[in-house]
């Protein structure tokens, strides 16, 4: 992948003036994007073909490599449109919550709360950490 820096664990990183992006070297349509102007926002989180434990390991490394947790809250934007079916919204939220829970364990953190919020025409998944 052109312009990407490969890490030994398979995580590939690149950045531009607006964000950090992560992918995996084996492909699989896995993709992450973290907003530089507000690092508490994960603006893209595509799972690809990885299982949740693999995603959690890669996500934890992505957070470490892009500055760590700078606040107690992460917002996963645009997880579903407001007109999406309830089952779709809950399924995406539950999967993000489970993945981030595993990532928190890897990072030695715990989650104190998580919930859905709305913004414009989309749902956001909010995860709140208990920071040391």
N, C-alpha and C positions, 0 to 999 in steps of 0.2 A: 504494500500500500504506500503510495507516494506521499512523502512529507510526514510520515508517521515514525515515531521512535518506539522501537520494540524493547520491552522489558523481558527478563528471563522467564517470568511466569506466564508469558503469552499476551499480557496486556499491551496494547499499542496506544500511544498517546500522541496528540498533537494539540496545538493551540493557535488561536488567532487573537486579534485584539479584543474580541467579545467573549470568548469562551474557551474552556478546555474540552476536548473530546476524547473519548475512549472507545476502543473496539478490541476485538481479539484477533490474533494472527490466524486462527483457524477459520475465520469468517463466520458464517452462521447468522448473519444479520443482527448481531449483538452490537448495540451502540449506546453510548452515554454522552450527554453534554451538560456541562456545569457553567452557569452564568458567571463571568468575572465581575460584573458590576454588582451582583448580589449572589455570592457563593452559597447562600442557603437555598438557591433554586437549582434543581435538576430539571432542565427543560426538555430533555429527551432521555428515554429509558426504554430501549427496545430489547426484549429478552432473547431474541434469536432462538436457536435450537438448544441452548444450554439448559441444564436442570438448575433448580433454585439454589442448591449448594454451590455449584460452580459460579453462578451469577453473584452470589454473596461474597465469595472470595475475590472475584475480579472487582466488584463494586467497592469492597473495603480497601483494596489496593489503589483504586482510582481516587477515592477520598484522600488517602494518605499522600498520593503523588500530586494532588491538586490543592494542597494546603491544609488538609485536615478539616475537622469541624470547627468553624469559626464562630458558631453560635449554637444554642441548644436545639435549634429547629432546622429541619430540612423540608422543603416543599417540592413535591414532584408534580410539575405542572401538566395540565392537559391530559390527565389519565383517561378521561372520557368526556364526551359532550353531554350537556345537560339533558338532551333529548334521547340519550342512550337508555337502553333498558336497565332496570334495577339490577338484574342478575349480572349483566356485563360490568356495571360500575362496581358492584360488590366483589366480583371475581378479580378485577384488576387491583382494586384496593387491597384485598386480602393477600394477593400474591406479592405486591410491593411490600406490605407490612411484614410478611414472613421473610422475604429476602433481606430486608433492612434489619430485621431482628437477628438473623444469622450474621450479617455484617457487623452489627454492634457487638456481638459476642467476640468476633475476631479482633475487633478494635479495643476490646476491654471496656466497653460502654454498656449502659442499659437504657432501655426506652421507658420513659415515664408516661407517655401518652401518644396516641395517634388518632387521627380523625379525618373526615372529608370536609373540604371547604368548597365554595363555588367562587368563580372569578369569571366575569363575562358570561360566556356560554359554555364553560368547561368546569369539570371537577378537578380539584387538586387533592392529593394525598399529603397530609401533614404528619410528620413524625417528630416527636419531641424527645430529646435525650436528657438523661441525668448526667451532667458533666462533672468530672472530679473537681 
